[in-house]
Amino acid sequence: MYLVDQLLQEYLNEHPGTTLYRLSEIMHSNVSTLESDQKRFRKFKNVALAKGSNALRTERLKLLRSTLKKHPNASGRQLEEFTGINRKMIYKLIKEEGLME
């Protein structure tokens, strides 16, 4: 298993931001197998967070909050430029978290 883990990590170092789904296609493995390997051994570095994951939401909220502190009067378009988060997602997070109240 160590060799496979090493090969996966080398691939991720060369292609940062690869999702586990894409990695599973490349390695001819299941996503659940890769997830369990991460729990058993160690987390892979440079893996993109899953689209609907709580970790991604938390990361976006942290980034959005810090950007709003620096630029409290920024428009949605400006926030999108500053953060790289889609504008629709920005509006959704602001509404759900009550960030502009």
KOLTI-885516 format. One line per field, with one value per atom (N, C-alpha, C, O): residue in three letters; z, x, y. Coordinates in steps of 0.1 Angstrom, whole numbers, padded with zeros to 4 digits. Layout:
// residues N
residu ALA,...
zz Z,...
xx X,...
yy Y,...
END
This chain:
// residues 101
residu MET,MET,MET,MET,TYR,TYR,TYR,TYR,LEU,LEU,LEU,LEU,VAL,VAL,VAL,VAL,ASP,ASP,ASP,ASP,GLN,GLN,GLN,GLN,LEU,LEU,LEU,LEU,LEU,LEU,LEU,LEU,GLN,GLN,GLN,GLN,GLU,GLU,GLU,GLU,TYR,TYR,TYR,TYR,LEU,LEU,LEU,LEU,ASN,ASN,ASN,ASN,GLU,GLU,GLU,GLU,HIS,HIS,HIS,HIS,PRO,PRO,PRO,PRO,GLY,GLY,GLY,GLY,THR,THR,THR,THR,THR,THR,THR,THR,LEU,LEU,LEU,LEU,TYR,TYR,TYR,TYR,ARG,ARG,ARG,ARG,LEU,LEU,LEU,LEU,SER,SER,SER,SER,GLU,GLU,GLU,GLU,ILE,ILE,ILE,ILE,MET,MET,MET,MET,HIS,HIS,HIS,HIS,SER,SER,SER,SER,ASN,ASN,ASN,ASN,VAL,VAL,VAL,VAL,SER,SER,SER,SER,THR,THR,THR,THR,LEU,LEU,LEU,LEU,GLU,GLU,GLU,GLU,SER,SER,SER,SER,ASP,ASP,ASP,ASP,GLN,GLN,GLN,GLN,LYS,LYS,LYS,LYS,ARG,ARG,ARG,ARG,PHE,PHE,PHE,PHE,ARG,ARG,ARG,ARG,LYS,LYS,LYS,LYS,PHE,PHE,PHE,PHE,LYS,LYS,LYS,LYS,ASN,ASN,ASN,ASN,VAL,VAL,VAL,VAL,ALA,ALA,ALA,ALA,LEU,LEU,LEU,LEU,ALA,ALA,ALA,ALA,LYS,LYS,LYS,LYS,GLY,GLY,GLY,GLY,SER,SER,SER,SER,ASN,ASN,ASN,ASN,ALA,ALA,ALA,ALA,LEU,LEU,LEU,LEU,ARG,ARG,ARG,ARG,THR,THR,THR,THR,GLU,GLU,GLU,GLU,ARG,ARG,ARG,ARG,LEU,LEU,LEU,LEU,LYS,LYS,LYS,LYS,LEU,LEU,LEU,LEU,LEU,LEU,LEU,LEU,ARG,ARG,ARG,ARG,SER,SER,SER,SER,THR,THR,THR,THR,LEU,LEU,LEU,LEU,LYS,LYS,LYS,LYS,LYS,LYS,LYS,LYS,HIS,HIS,HIS,HIS,PRO,PRO,PRO,PRO,ASN,ASN,ASN,ASN,ALA,ALA,ALA,ALA,SER,SER,SER,SER,GLY,GLY,GLY,GLY,ARG,ARG,ARG,ARG,GLN,GLN,GLN,GLN,LEU,LEU,LEU,LEU,GLU,GLU,GLU,GLU,GLU,GLU,GLU,GLU,PHE,PHE,PHE,PHE,THR,THR,THR,THR,GLY,GLY,GLY,GLY,ILE,ILE,ILE,ILE,ASN,ASN,ASN,ASN,ARG,ARG,ARG,ARG,LYS,LYS,LYS,LYS,MET,MET,MET,MET,ILE,ILE,ILE,ILE,TYR,TYR,TYR,TYR,LYS,LYS,LYS,LYS,LEU,LEU,LEU,LEU,ILE,ILE,ILE,ILE,LYS,LYS,LYS,LYS,GLU,GLU,GLU,GLU,GLU,GLU,GLU,GLU,GLY,GLY,GLY,GLY,LEU,LEU,LEU,LEU,MET,MET,MET,MET,GLU,GLU,GLU,GLU
zz 0000,0000,0000,-0005,0005,0006,-0008,-0010,-0017,-0031,-0038,-0044,-0036,-0042,-0036,-0043,-0023,-0016,-0021,-0023,-0023,-0028,-0043,-0046,-0051,-0065,-0065,-0073,-0057,-0056,-0052,-0058,-0042,-0037,-0048,-0050,-0055,-0066,-0077,-0082,-0080,-0090,-0085,-0093,-0073,-0067,-0066,-0068,-0064,-0064,-0078,-0079,-0088,-0102,-0106,-0115,-0101,-0105,-0093,-0089,-0086,-0074,-0077,-0088,-0068,-0070,-0077,-0080,-0078,-0084,-0073,-0061,-0077,-0068,-0066,-0074,-0055,-0052,-0063,-0067,-0069,-0079,-0092,-0097,-0096,-0107,-0104,-0113,-0092,-0088,-0089,-0093,-0085,-0085,-0100,-0102,-0109,-0123,-0128,-0136,-0125,-0129,-0124,-0131,-0111,-0104,-0105,-0100,-0112,-0113,-0100,-0097,-0091,-0077,-0074,-0082,-0063,-0058,-0049,-0042,-0050,-0041,-0027,-0019,-0023,-0009,-0005,0007,-0014,-0010,-0007,0002,-0016,-0014,0000,0007,0002,0015,0027,0037,0026,0038,0039,0050,0028,0028,0035,0043,0033,0039,0054,0062,0058,0073,0079,0091,0072,0078,0078,0088,0068,0067,0070,0081,0060,0062,0050,0040,0053,0043,0031,0033,0019,0007,0007,0011,0002,0001,-0013,-0023,-0015,-0028,-0034,-0046,-0026,-0031,-0030,-0020,-0040,-0040,-0031,-0030,-0024,-0015,-0024,-0034,-0019,-0026,-0027,-0018,-0038,-0041,-0030,-0027,-0025,-0015,0000,0009,0002,0015,0025,0021,0038,0048,0049,0053,0046,0047,0037,0040,0025,0014,0019,0017,0024,0029,0040,0040,0049,0060,0055,0059,0045,0039,0032,0033,0024,0017,0027,0025,0038,0048,0054,0057,0058,0064,0054,0059,0042,0032,0030,0029,0029,0027,0039,0037,0051,0063,0063,0066,0061,0061,0050,0052,0038,0027,0031,0028,0037,0041,0052,0052,0060,0070,0063,0067,0053,0046,0037,0035,0031,0021,0024,0018,0035,0039,0029,0030,0020,0011,-0003,-0013,-0004,-0017,-0023,-0016,-0036,-0044,-0045,-0043,-0050,-0052,-0063,-0061,-0073,-0083,-0078,-0081,-0069,-0063,-0054,-0054,-0046,-0037,-0045,-0041,-0057,-0065,-0070,-0071,-0074,-0078,-0067,-0069,-0055,-0044,-0039,-0035,-0039,-0033,-0043,-0039,-0055,-0065,-0063,-0069,-0054,-0051,-0061,-0063,-0067,-0076,-0069,-0057,-0076,-0070,-0065,-0054,-0071,-0066,-0053,-0043,-0051,-0039,-0028,-0016,-0032,-0022,-0017,-0004,-0025,-0021,-0012,-0002,-0016,-0008,0006,0016,0007,0020,0029,0041,0022,0030,0036,0047,0028,0032,0044,0054,0041,0051,0064,0075,0063,0075,0081,0092,0074,0079,0080,0090,0070,0071,0069,0073,0063,0060,0069,0066,0080,0089,0098,0106
xx 0008,0000,0009,0004,0021,0029,0033,0033,0036,0039,0028,0030,0016,0004,0002,-0001,0003,0002,0012,0009,0024,0035,0032,0034,0027,0023,0012,0012,0002,-0009,-0004,-0008,0004,0009,0018,0017,0026,0034,0025,0028,0014,0005,-0001,-0003,-0006,-0012,-0002,-0006,0010,0020,0022,0024,0021,0022,0009,0010,-0002,-0015,-0023,-0033,-0019,-0026,-0041,-0043,-0050,-0064,-0072,-0083,-0066,-0073,-0083,-0080,-0095,-0105,-0103,-0097,-0109,-0108,-0115,-0111,-0126,-0133,-0124,-0123,-0117,-0108,-0097,-0092,-0092,-0081,-0085,-0077,-0097,-0102,-0103,-0100,-0107,-0107,-0093,-0091,-0084,-0070,-0064,-0057,-0066,-0060,-0068,-0065,-0080,-0089,-0092,-0091,-0097,-0101,-0114,-0119,-0120,-0132,-0129,-0119,-0137,-0136,-0136,-0128,-0145,-0146,-0133,-0129,-0126,-0113,-0103,-0095,-0102,-0093,-0096,-0086,-0108,-0112,-0108,-0103,-0110,-0106,-0091,-0086,-0084,-0069,-0064,-0055,-0071,-0067,-0069,-0062,-0080,-0083,-0073,-0069,-0070,-0061,-0046,-0039,-0042,-0028,-0025,-0021,-0028,-0027,-0034,-0037,-0037,-0044,-0035,-0023,-0040,-0033,-0031,-0041,-0020,-0018,-0022,-0021,-0027,-0031,-0043,-0045,-0052,-0065,-0075,-0075,-0083,-0093,-0104,-0107,-0111,-0122,-0134,-0136,-0142,-0154,-0164,-0165,-0171,-0179,-0189,-0191,-0196,-0206,-0201,-0209,-0188,-0183,-0184,-0184,-0185,-0185,-0172,-0171,-0161,-0148,-0146,-0141,-0152,-0151,-0160,-0156,-0172,-0180,-0173,-0174,-0167,-0160,-0149,-0147,-0141,-0130,-0135,-0130,-0146,-0152,-0157,-0155,-0164,-0169,-0157,-0158,-0147,-0135,-0129,-0127,-0128,-0123,-0132,-0128,-0145,-0155,-0155,-0156,-0155,-0155,-0143,-0144,-0131,-0119,-0120,-0115,-0125,-0126,-0136,-0134,-0147,-0157,-0152,-0156,-0143,-0137,-0128,-0128,-0120,-0111,-0119,-0115,-0130,-0137,-0152,-0160,-0157,-0171,-0181,-0193,-0178,-0187,-0186,-0191,-0178,-0176,-0189,-0197,-0190,-0201,-0199,-0188,-0210,-0208,-0198,-0190,-0197,-0187,-0173,-0164,-0171,-0158,-0154,-0143,-0164,-0161,-0157,-0149,-0164,-0160,-0146,-0138,-0142,-0128,-0118,-0108,-0121,-0112,-0110,-0099,-0121,-0121,-0120,-0115,-0125,-0125,-0137,-0138,-0146,-0158,-0169,-0170,-0177,-0188,-0197,-0200,-0202,-0211,-0224,-0228,-0230,-0242,-0239,-0247,-0228,-0224,-0222,-0225,-0216,-0213,-0226,-0228,-0236,-0249,-0256,-0262,-0255,-0261,-0254,-0262,-0241,-0234,-0238,-0240,-0238,-0242,-0256,-0258,-0265,-0279,-0280,-0286,-0274,-0275,-0268,-0273,-0257,-0249,-0252,-0247,-0260,-0263,-0251,-0249,-0242,-0230,-0231,-0222,-0242,-0243,-0253,-0256,-0257,-0266,-0260,-0267
yy -0012,0000,0013,0023,0012,0023,0028,0040,0019,0023,0031,0041,0025,0032,0046,0055,0047,0059,0069,0081,0065,0073,0078,0089,0069,0072,0082,0092,0080,0090,0104,0114,0104,0117,0124,0136,0116,0122,0128,0139,0121,0126,0139,0149,0139,0151,0163,0174,0160,0171,0177,0189,0169,0173,0180,0189,0176,0181,0185,0179,0196,0200,0204,0209,0202,0205,0194,0197,0183,0171,0166,0165,0163,0158,0143,0136,0138,0124,0116,0105,0121,0114,0113,0102,0123,0123,0113,0106,0114,0105,0091,0082,0088,0074,0069,0057,0078,0074,0071,0061,0079,0077,0064,0057,0062,0051,0038,0028,0039,0027,0022,0010,0031,0027,0033,0041,0030,0036,0049,0049,0059,0070,0066,0071,0057,0053,0046,0047,0039,0033,0043,0042,0053,0064,0072,0075,0074,0080,0072,0077,0059,0051,0050,0049,0050,0050,0063,0062,0074,0086,0085,0091,0079,0078,0068,0070,0057,0047,0052,0049,0058,0062,0077,0080,0085,0099,0106,0100,0119,0127,0130,0132,0129,0133,0148,0155,0153,0167,0171,0163,0183,0189,0184,0185,0177,0172,0184,0191,0185,0195,0190,0178,0200,0196,0193,0199,0183,0179,0191,0199,0192,0203,0206,0218,0196,0199,0196,0195,0196,0192,0203,0215,0200,0210,0217,0228,0210,0215,0227,0237,0225,0235,0247,0259,0244,0255,0263,0276,0256,0263,0272,0283,0266,0274,0286,0297,0285,0296,0307,0319,0303,0312,0320,0332,0313,0319,0330,0341,0326,0336,0347,0359,0345,0355,0365,0377,0359,0368,0377,0389,0372,0380,0391,0402,0387,0397,0408,0419,0404,0414,0423,0435,0419,0427,0438,0449,0434,0443,0452,0464,0447,0455,0454,0447,0461,0459,0464,0459,0473,0478,0472,0478,0461,0455,0449,0444,0451,0445,0430,0425,0423,0409,0406,0396,0414,0412,0414,0406,0424,0426,0415,0410,0410,0399,0386,0379,0384,0373,0374,0365,0386,0389,0386,0380,0391,0390,0376,0372,0368,0355,0344,0333,0346,0335,0326,0315,0330,0322,0327,0339,0318,0322,0331,0330,0342,0352,0346,0351,0337,0331,0324,0325,0317,0311,0321,0319,0333,0344,0348,0350,0351,0356,0346,0349,0333,0322,0322,0321,0322,0322,0334,0333,0346,0358,0357,0361,0352,0350,0340,0343,0328,0318,0321,0317,0328,0330,0344,0348,0352,0366,0374,0382,0374,0381,0396,0404,0401,0415,0422,0434,0417,0423,0433,0439
END
